[in-house]
Amino acid sequence: MANPLQLKSFNHISLLCASVEKSVDFYINVLGFFPIKRPSSLNFNGAWLFNYGIGIHFIQSEDPEGMPKIAPINPKDNHISFQCESIAAVEERLQQMKIEYVNSRVEESGIYVDQLFFHDPDGFMIEICNCDNIPVVPLSEDKVWSCSRFNCNIQNRQHHIQQLIPM
C-alpha cells in the first residue's frame, strides 16, 4: 500500500476545553489516562495525557463560555473509540459514575460489535466497544468505493470501469 507521507502511527488528538482541570480529571478517572510532561515552551494553559499508545492534548479555551453546548449523544457524530475487554463491565462502571450513555450494536456476517457512547465534560464523544470482534480486512486492489447519497458500497473494479467507459 502507498504511504505518500511516510506516516508511522497515530500520535495524539488535541481537544479544546472549557476547563483543562475537569477534562484531565475525567480522562484520568474514567478512561485511565495518565499525565505526561508537556514542553515548557508551550506558553498557554493545557495538559498532555497518555495511555493505550495514544496522546490526548488539552488546550484551555480562551472563551470557555463561548464553547459549543453539549449536544445529545449521537453515535453518528465525531468521536474517538477505545476497545475494551468487557462491555458489561464498562456499562456497570458508567452507571456507577452516573455518566449518561447510549448503547448501539453493529452486525456483520453474524458477528456483533457492542458500543457505548458518552460525552466528556466538553461534549466530545467517546465510544467504548468490542470492535476487535470484526476482523480488519483490507480491500483488494480490484475493489473500488461507490458512494451514493445514502450508502457506500464496494464494487468490483472491472465492473466499475465498464460502467465508466462504455465499450
MDAnalysis code that builds the backbone (N, CA, C; Angstrom):
import MDAnalysis as mda
import numpy as np

u = mda.Universe.empty(501, n_residues=167, atom_resindex=np.repeat(np.arange(167), 3), trajectory=True)
u.add_TopologyAttr("name", ["N", "CA", "C"] * 167)
u.add_TopologyAttr("resid", np.arange(1, 168))
u.add_TopologyAttr("resname", ["MET", "ALA", "ASN", "PRO", "LEU", "GLN", "LEU", "LYS", "SER", "PHE", "ASN", "HIS", "ILE", "SER", "LEU", "LEU", "CYS", "ALA", "SER", "VAL", "GLU", "LYS", "SER", "VAL", "ASP", "PHE", "TYR", "ILE", "ASN", "VAL", "LEU", "GLY", "PHE", "PHE", "PRO", "ILE", "LYS", "ARG", "PRO", "SER", "SER", "LEU", "ASN", "PHE", "ASN", "GLY", "ALA", "TRP", "LEU", "PHE", "ASN", "TYR", "GLY", "ILE", "GLY", "ILE", "HIS", "PHE", "ILE", "GLN", "SER", "GLU", "ASP", "PRO", "GLU", "GLY", "MET", "PRO", "LYS", "ILE", "ALA", "PRO", "ILE", "ASN", "PRO", "LYS", "ASP", "ASN", "HIS", "ILE", "SER", "PHE", "GLN", "CYS", "GLU", "SER", "ILE", "ALA", "ALA", "VAL", "GLU", "GLU", "ARG", "LEU", "GLN", "GLN", "MET", "LYS", "ILE", "GLU", "TYR", "VAL", "ASN", "SER", "ARG", "VAL", "GLU", "GLU", "SER", "GLY", "ILE", "TYR", "VAL", "ASP", "GLN", "LEU", "PHE", "PHE", "HIS", "ASP", "PRO", "ASP", "GLY", "PHE", "MET", "ILE", "GLU", "ILE", "CYS", "ASN", "CYS", "ASP", "ASN", "ILE", "PRO", "VAL", "VAL", "PRO", "LEU", "SER", "GLU", "ASP", "LYS", "VAL", "TRP", "SER", "CYS", "SER", "ARG", "PHE", "ASN", "CYS", "ASN", "ILE", "GLN", "ASN", "ARG", "GLN", "HIS", "HIS", "ILE", "GLN", "GLN", "LEU", "ILE", "PRO", "MET"])
u.atoms.positions = np.array([
    [0.834, -1.183, 0.000],
    [0.000, 0.000, 0.000],
    [0.879, 1.246, 0.000],
    [0.363, 2.293, -0.602],
    [1.104, 3.549, -0.678],
    [1.113, 4.246, 0.684],
    [2.211, 4.901, 0.967],
    [2.331, 5.708, 2.168],
    [3.027, 7.003, 1.756],
    [2.311, 7.874, 1.017],
    [2.959, 9.046, 0.430],
    [3.619, 9.977, 1.435],
    [3.108, 10.044, 2.659],
    [3.698, 10.925, 3.663],
    [4.618, 10.175, 4.620],
    [4.799, 8.881, 4.387],
    [5.639, 8.020, 5.218],
    [5.245, 8.115, 6.691],
    [3.932, 7.996, 6.938],
    [3.418, 8.036, 8.306],
    [3.800, 6.768, 9.048],
    [3.970, 6.887, 10.378],
    [4.347, 5.735, 11.200],
    [3.202, 5.261, 12.091],
    [2.491, 6.180, 12.709],
    [1.428, 5.788, 13.621],
    [0.596, 7.005, 14.006],
    [-0.530, 6.737, 14.638],
    [-1.355, 7.790, 15.223],
    [-0.621, 8.287, 16.460],
    [-0.561, 9.602, 16.672],
    [0.182, 10.143, 17.805],
    [-0.729, 10.709, 18.885],
    [-1.527, 11.721, 18.547],
    [-2.373, 12.335, 19.567],
    [-3.564, 13.021, 18.929],
    [-4.493, 13.375, 19.792],
    [-5.618, 14.204, 19.404],
    [-5.601, 15.395, 20.357],
    [-5.870, 16.584, 19.843],
    [-5.939, 17.789, 20.671],
    [-7.396, 18.192, 20.824],
    [-7.759, 18.529, 22.043],
    [-9.131, 18.927, 22.340],
    [-9.150, 20.259, 23.065],
    [-9.990, 21.152, 22.608],
    [-10.201, 22.439, 23.250],
    [-11.134, 22.224, 24.436],
    [-10.805, 22.795, 25.592],
    [-11.550, 22.540, 26.832],
    [-12.032, 23.833, 27.465],
    [-13.216, 23.759, 28.057],
    [-13.688, 24.871, 28.884],
    [-12.898, 24.893, 30.185],
    [-12.518, 23.706, 30.678],
    [-11.723, 23.589, 31.903],
    [-10.749, 22.431, 31.733],
    [-9.473, 22.741, 31.588],
    [-8.453, 21.704, 31.464],
    [-8.500, 20.793, 32.689],
    [-8.698, 21.364, 33.863],
    [-8.719, 20.566, 35.094],
    [-9.829, 19.524, 35.076],
    [-11.049, 19.903, 34.656],
    [-12.165, 18.955, 34.589],
    [-11.897, 17.866, 33.551],
    [-11.335, 18.265, 32.420],
    [-11.043, 17.278, 31.372],
    [-9.979, 16.295, 31.818],
    [-8.922, 16.798, 32.452],
    [-7.860, 15.921, 32.959],
    [-8.443, 14.936, 33.960],
    [-9.243, 15.425, 34.889],
    [-9.864, 14.558, 35.894],
    [-10.697, 13.453, 35.225],
    [-11.500, 13.827, 34.236],
    [-12.356, 12.865, 33.533],
    [-11.522, 11.800, 32.809],
    [-10.525, 12.225, 32.050],
    [-9.738, 11.270, 31.259],
    [-8.863, 10.372, 32.135],
    [-8.461, 10.859, 33.300],
    [-7.697, 10.025, 34.236],
    [-8.632, 9.039, 34.934],
    [-9.730, 9.546, 35.519],
    [-10.582, 8.720, 36.365],
    [-11.596, 7.860, 35.615],
    [-12.000, 8.267, 34.419],
    [-12.965, 7.482, 33.655],
    [-12.258, 6.596, 32.633],
    [-11.285, 7.146, 31.916],
    [-10.669, 6.411, 30.811],
    [-9.290, 5.832, 31.127],
    [-8.708, 6.171, 32.260],
    [-7.439, 5.559, 32.650],
    [-6.192, 6.157, 32.026],
    [-6.260, 7.388, 31.535],
    [-5.056, 8.051, 31.020],
    [-4.224, 8.553, 32.190],
    [-2.964, 8.873, 31.921],
    [-2.114, 9.445, 32.952],
    [-1.395, 10.668, 32.390],
    [-1.111, 11.672, 33.252],
    [-0.462, 12.893, 32.776],
    [0.996, 12.639, 32.399],
    [1.439, 13.336, 31.362],
    [2.849, 13.278, 30.947],
    [3.380, 14.709, 30.837],
    [4.697, 14.812, 30.843],
    [5.352, 16.123, 30.762],
    [5.020, 16.788, 29.432],
    [4.753, 18.062, 29.535],
    [4.426, 18.887, 28.380],
    [5.589, 19.852, 28.160],
    [5.967, 20.134, 26.916],
    [7.089, 21.049, 26.680],
    [6.881, 22.407, 27.361],
    [7.903, 22.866, 28.029],
    [7.804, 24.127, 28.764],
    [7.699, 25.328, 27.822],
    [8.023, 25.147, 26.548],
    [7.918, 26.258, 25.596],
    [6.465, 26.559, 25.222],
    [5.539, 25.680, 25.581],
    [4.122, 25.960, 25.314],
    [3.641, 26.949, 26.364],
    [3.371, 28.164, 25.925],
    [3.061, 29.241, 26.873],
    [1.555, 29.503, 26.974],
    [0.775, 28.435, 26.990],
    [-0.661, 28.541, 27.192],
    [-1.093, 27.384, 28.090],
    [-2.237, 27.548, 28.748],
    [-2.732, 26.542, 29.676],
    [-3.173, 25.292, 28.915],
    [-2.677, 24.172, 29.364],
    [-3.038, 22.905, 28.739],
    [-2.459, 21.750, 29.522],
    [-2.685, 20.540, 29.038],
    [-2.159, 19.339, 29.683],
    [-2.038, 18.244, 28.638],
    [-1.084, 17.352, 28.852],
    [-0.905, 16.195, 27.985],
    [-1.120, 14.934, 28.812],
    [-1.895, 14.014, 28.250],
    [-2.127, 12.718, 28.872],
    [-1.737, 11.636, 27.877],
    [-1.519, 10.427, 28.391],
    [-1.120, 9.328, 27.513],
    [-1.631, 8.006, 28.076],
    [-1.986, 7.089, 27.207],
    [-2.242, 5.679, 27.507],
    [-2.701, 4.998, 26.224],
    [-2.629, 3.698, 26.210],
    [-3.095, 2.886, 25.089],
    [-2.395, 3.251, 23.773],
    [-1.195, 3.814, 23.880],
    [-0.461, 4.213, 22.685],
    [-0.940, 5.514, 22.064],
    [-1.773, 6.257, 22.779],
    [-2.354, 7.493, 22.236],
    [-2.115, 8.648, 23.205],
    [-1.838, 9.811, 22.647],
    [-1.763, 11.028, 23.437],
    [-3.041, 11.829, 23.304],
    [-3.458, 12.433, 24.409],
    [-4.580, 13.379, 24.399],
    [-3.987, 14.697, 24.888],
    [-4.095, 15.733, 24.065],
    [-3.573, 17.049, 24.420],
    [-4.756, 17.983, 24.648],
    [-4.825, 18.575, 25.822],
    [-5.889, 19.516, 26.145],
    [-5.369, 20.930, 26.026],
    [-6.186, 21.787, 25.453],
    [-5.872, 23.204, 25.303],
    [-7.008, 23.991, 25.945],
    [-6.660, 24.866, 26.873],
    [-7.662, 25.693, 27.544],
    [-8.253, 26.680, 26.546],
    [-9.570, 26.711, 26.445],
    [-10.254, 27.658, 25.571],
    [-10.047, 29.071, 26.098],
    [-9.845, 30.006, 25.190],
    [-9.739, 31.412, 25.580],
    [-11.110, 31.990, 25.885],
    [-12.178, 31.276, 25.452],
    [-13.548, 31.718, 25.697],
    [-14.384, 30.524, 26.168],
    [-14.175, 30.070, 27.418],
    [-14.901, 28.894, 27.908],
    [-16.418, 29.016, 27.818],
    [-16.944, 30.219, 28.030],
    [-18.401, 30.420, 27.954],
    [-18.910, 30.310, 26.520],
    [-18.033, 30.550, 25.549],
    [-18.423, 30.503, 24.142],
    [-18.275, 29.131, 23.500],
    [-17.866, 28.139, 24.301],
    [-17.715, 26.785, 23.756],
    [-19.094, 26.259, 23.338],
    [-19.141, 25.412, 22.307],
    [-20.438, 24.851, 21.888],
    [-21.101, 24.094, 23.032],
    [-22.415, 24.171, 23.065],
    [-23.180, 23.456, 24.084],
    [-23.157, 21.965, 23.770],
    [-23.259, 21.156, 24.797],
    [-23.229, 19.706, 24.615],
    [-24.517, 19.253, 23.942],
    [-24.366, 18.583, 22.808],
    [-25.498, 18.087, 22.025],
    [-25.929, 16.719, 22.560],
    [-27.107, 16.249, 22.160],
    [-27.495, 14.883, 22.539],
    [-26.477, 13.873, 21.999],
    [-26.352, 12.748, 22.676],
    [-25.417, 11.702, 22.251],
    [-25.909, 11.117, 20.932],
    [-25.058, 11.180, 19.918],
    [-25.400, 10.684, 18.588],
    [-24.241, 9.821, 18.077],
    [-24.413, 8.492, 18.015],
    [-23.325, 7.620, 17.560],
    [-22.764, 7.952, 16.176],
    [-23.502, 8.753, 15.388],
    [-23.025, 9.117, 14.054],
    [-22.287, 10.449, 14.051],
    [-21.950, 10.964, 15.229],
    [-21.226, 12.230, 15.335],
    [-19.732, 11.940, 15.506],
    [-18.898, 12.961, 15.425],
    [-17.455, 12.805, 15.622],
    [-17.186, 12.160, 16.973],
    [-16.231, 11.240, 17.014],
    [-15.877, 10.596, 18.274],
    [-14.538, 9.896, 18.155],
    [-14.010, 9.536, 19.316],
    [-12.821, 8.704, 19.392],
    [-13.272, 7.399, 20.037],
    [-12.706, 6.283, 19.583],
    [-13.173, 4.977, 20.042],
    [-12.050, 4.192, 20.710],
    [-12.418, 3.501, 21.792],
    [-11.498, 2.630, 22.510],
    [-12.104, 1.233, 22.583],
    [-11.276, 0.234, 22.392],
    [-11.713, -1.148, 22.555],
    [-11.611, -1.520, 24.029],
    [-12.495, -2.427, 24.451],
    [-12.471, -2.852, 25.847],
    [-12.548, -4.373, 25.919],
    [-12.296, -4.884, 27.100],
    [-12.382, -6.326, 27.307],
    [-13.798, -6.762, 27.644],
    [-14.572, -5.905, 28.305],
    [-15.925, -6.284, 28.720],
    [-16.857, -5.087, 28.643],
    [-17.770, -5.111, 27.689],
    [-18.771, -4.050, 27.563],
    [-19.618, -3.985, 28.835],
    [-19.971, -5.148, 29.385],
    [-20.796, -5.186, 30.601],
    [-20.106, -4.467, 31.754],
    [-18.808, -4.671, 31.909],
    [-18.058, -4.009, 32.983],
    [-18.010, -2.500, 32.765],
    [-17.823, -2.077, 31.511],
    [-17.798, -0.634, 31.210],
    [-19.166, -0.026, 31.500],
    [-20.218, -0.700, 31.061],
    [-21.563, -0.184, 31.284],
    [-21.861, -0.060, 32.784],
    [-21.473, -1.055, 33.551],
    [-21.674, -1.010, 35.001],
    [-20.918, 0.172, 35.619],
    [-19.688, 0.375, 35.175],
    [-18.872, 1.481, 35.703],
    [-19.463, 2.846, 35.335],
    [-19.951, 2.990, 34.097],
    [-20.578, 4.248, 33.691],
    [-21.824, 4.518, 34.530],
    [-22.591, 3.480, 34.819],
    [-23.773, 3.636, 35.665],
    [-23.373, 4.068, 37.071],
    [-22.323, 3.448, 37.635],
    [-21.850, 3.814, 38.972],
    [-21.413, 5.270, 39.018],
    [-20.786, 5.718, 37.918],
    [-20.289, 7.092, 37.867],
    [-21.361, 8.093, 37.429],
    [-22.567, 7.584, 37.157],
    [-23.690, 8.411, 36.721],
    [-23.368, 9.187, 35.435],
    [-22.697, 8.498, 34.509],
    [-22.379, 9.075, 33.202],
    [-23.431, 8.599, 32.209],
    [-24.102, 9.546, 31.585],
    [-25.131, 9.219, 30.591],
    [-24.460, 8.606, 29.363],
    [-25.069, 7.551, 28.825],
    [-24.512, 6.883, 27.648],
    [-25.634, 6.321, 26.790],
    [-25.270, 5.944, 25.570],
    [-26.188, 5.322, 24.623],
    [-25.560, 4.019, 24.161],
    [-26.374, 2.955, 24.094],
    [-25.929, 1.658, 23.562],
    [-26.185, 1.597, 22.069],
    [-25.345, 0.860, 21.374],
    [-25.565, 0.589, 19.960],
    [-24.968, -0.781, 19.648],
    [-25.426, -1.386, 18.564],
    [-24.895, -2.690, 18.166],
    [-24.772, -2.721, 16.647],
    [-23.644, -3.234, 16.175],
    [-23.366, -3.384, 14.747],
    [-23.235, -4.875, 14.469],
    [-23.737, -5.313, 13.317],
    [-23.636, -6.718, 12.936],
    [-23.027, -6.816, 11.548],
    [-22.118, -7.751, 11.392],
    [-21.519, -8.040, 10.084],
    [-21.344, -9.546, 9.988],
    [-22.074, -10.159, 9.081],
    [-21.975, -11.604, 8.830],
    [-22.111, -12.427, 10.118],
    [-23.060, -12.059, 10.959],
    [-23.297, -12.802, 12.191],
    [-22.352, -12.475, 13.334],
    [-21.457, -11.531, 13.129],
    [-20.542, -11.078, 14.184],
    [-21.087, -9.756, 14.711],
    [-21.128, -9.634, 16.039],
    [-21.707, -8.442, 16.664],
    [-20.644, -7.610, 17.368],
    [-20.812, -6.305, 17.253],
    [-19.990, -5.346, 17.979],
    [-20.925, -4.519, 18.841],
    [-20.669, -4.517, 20.140],
    [-21.443, -3.693, 21.059],
    [-20.682, -2.404, 21.314],
    [-21.428, -1.306, 21.384],
    [-20.822, 0.011, 21.536],
    [-21.537, 0.798, 22.628],
    [-20.784, 1.584, 23.369],
    [-21.320, 2.540, 24.328],
    [-20.774, 3.908, 23.957],
    [-21.631, 4.904, 23.873],
    [-21.229, 6.261, 23.519],
    [-21.575, 7.201, 24.671],
    [-20.645, 8.105, 24.997],
    [-20.878, 9.103, 26.030],
    [-19.990, 10.308, 25.757],
    [-20.254, 11.395, 26.470],
    [-19.504, 12.638, 26.274],
    [-18.509, 12.882, 27.400],
    [-17.418, 13.579, 27.037],
    [-16.510, 14.093, 28.063],
    [-17.102, 15.412, 28.576],
    [-16.456, 16.101, 29.521],
    [-17.042, 17.333, 30.086],
    [-17.319, 18.434, 29.067],
    [-16.642, 18.411, 27.925],
    [-16.848, 19.446, 26.910],
    [-17.736, 18.986, 25.760],
    [-18.277, 17.790, 25.853],
    [-19.188, 17.309, 24.824],
    [-18.524, 16.514, 23.719],
    [-17.211, 16.277, 23.810],
    [-16.552, 15.440, 22.821],
    [-16.991, 14.005, 23.074],
    [-17.411, 13.301, 22.021],
    [-17.972, 11.970, 22.211],
    [-16.904, 10.889, 22.223],
    [-17.143, 9.915, 23.099],
    [-16.252, 8.772, 23.269],
    [-17.068, 7.514, 23.042],
    [-16.482, 6.576, 22.319],
    [-17.091, 5.256, 22.113],
    [-16.214, 4.226, 22.799],
    [-16.843, 3.296, 23.499],
    [-16.160, 2.126, 24.027],
    [-16.822, 0.928, 23.339],
    [-16.008, 0.033, 22.781],
    [-16.591, -1.063, 22.006],
    [-15.756, -2.333, 22.130],
    [-16.335, -3.401, 21.618],
    [-15.583, -4.635, 21.413],
    [-15.376, -4.798, 19.903],
    [-14.881, -3.728, 19.281],
    [-14.716, -3.646, 17.826],
    [-13.757, -4.689, 17.272],
    [-12.879, -5.218, 18.119],
    [-11.952, -6.228, 17.603],
    [-12.658, -7.542, 17.288],
    [-13.974, -7.641, 17.562],
    [-14.736, -8.811, 17.134],
    [-14.786, -8.917, 15.613],
    [-14.822, -7.771, 14.938],
    [-14.860, -7.769, 13.474],
    [-13.431, -7.638, 12.961],
    [-12.982, -8.604, 12.166],
    [-11.601, -8.531, 11.669],
    [-11.401, -7.370, 10.701],
    [-10.191, -6.853, 10.675],
    [-9.811, -5.817, 9.716],
    [-9.433, -6.534, 8.422],
    [-10.205, -6.275, 7.376],
    [-9.986, -6.943, 6.098],
    [-9.698, -5.880, 5.044],
    [-8.439, -5.755, 4.630],
    [-8.118, -4.768, 3.590],
    [-8.864, -5.082, 2.304],
    [-9.262, -4.032, 1.601],
    [-9.891, -4.217, 0.302],
    [-8.820, -4.556, -0.711],
    [-9.129, -5.469, -1.592],
    [-8.152, -5.810, -2.629],
    [-8.115, -4.693, -3.652],
    [-7.073, -4.659, -4.441],
    [-6.887, -3.571, -5.409],
    [-7.933, -3.579, -6.514],
    [-8.636, -4.702, -6.712],
    [-9.640, -4.730, -7.762],
    [-11.012, -4.265, -7.261],
    [-11.044, -3.701, -6.061],
    [-12.290, -3.177, -5.498],
    [-12.203, -1.658, -5.436],
    [-13.340, -0.994, -5.662],
    [-13.404, 0.459, -5.553],
    [-14.639, 0.828, -4.747],
    [-14.603, 2.028, -4.187],
    [-15.756, 2.516, -3.445],
    [-16.724, 3.167, -4.406],
    [-17.981, 2.949, -4.167],
    [-19.037, 3.602, -4.908],
    [-19.984, 4.190, -3.881],
    [-20.082, 5.509, -3.855],
    [-20.913, 6.141, -2.835],
    [-22.087, 6.852, -3.475],
    [-23.261, 6.634, -2.901],
    [-24.455, 7.353, -3.303],
    [-24.811, 8.293, -2.159],
    [-25.938, 8.900, -2.270],
    [-26.375, 9.826, -1.232],
    [-26.555, 9.129, 0.110],
    [-26.918, 7.853, 0.114],
    [-27.266, 7.181, 1.353],
    [-26.300, 6.096, 1.802],
    [-25.417, 5.621, 0.936],
    [-24.609, 4.475, 1.327],
    [-23.366, 4.361, 0.446],
    [-22.308, 3.801, 1.010],
    [-21.108, 3.494, 0.239],
    [-21.013, 1.981, 0.111],
    [-20.706, 1.523, -1.066],
    [-20.577, 0.096, -1.322],
    [-19.279, -0.174, -2.055],
    [-18.819, -1.386, -1.926],
    [-17.631, -1.825, -2.642],
    [-18.098, -2.517, -3.914],
    [-17.481, -2.158, -5.017],
    [-17.814, -2.807, -6.278],
    [-16.549, -3.387, -6.883],
    [-16.737, -4.363, -7.694],
    [-15.622, -4.912, -8.442],
    [-15.104, -3.829, -9.376],
    [-13.803, -3.582, -9.360],
    [-13.210, -2.513, -10.165],
    [-13.506, -2.700, -11.656],
    [-13.439, -3.919, -12.144],
    [-13.685, -4.165, -13.565],
    [-15.110, -3.750, -13.928],
    [-16.085, -4.108, -13.079],
    [-17.476, -3.725, -13.320],
    [-17.601, -2.207, -13.309],
    [-16.938, -1.536, -12.360],
    [-16.976, -0.093, -12.247],
    [-16.352, 0.554, -13.500],
    [-15.231, 0.040, -13.944],
    [-14.578, 0.583, -15.142],
    [-15.489, 0.423, -16.363],
    [-16.157, -0.712, -16.460],
    [-17.073, -0.930, -17.591],
    [-18.211, 0.078, -17.565],
    [-18.661, 0.460, -16.359],
    [-19.719, 1.441, -16.261],
    [-19.235, 2.825, -16.676],
    [-17.975, 3.138, -16.349],
    [-17.435, 4.455, -16.675],
    [-17.055, 4.588, -18.138],
    [-16.565, 3.516, -18.732],
    [-16.092, 3.546, -20.118],
    [-16.913, 2.532, -20.929],
    [-18.003, 2.970, -21.560],
    [-18.789, 2.012, -22.359],
    [-17.948, 1.472, -23.515],
    [-18.082, 0.199, -23.744],
    [-17.291, -0.444, -24.820],
    [-18.099, -0.557, -26.078],
])
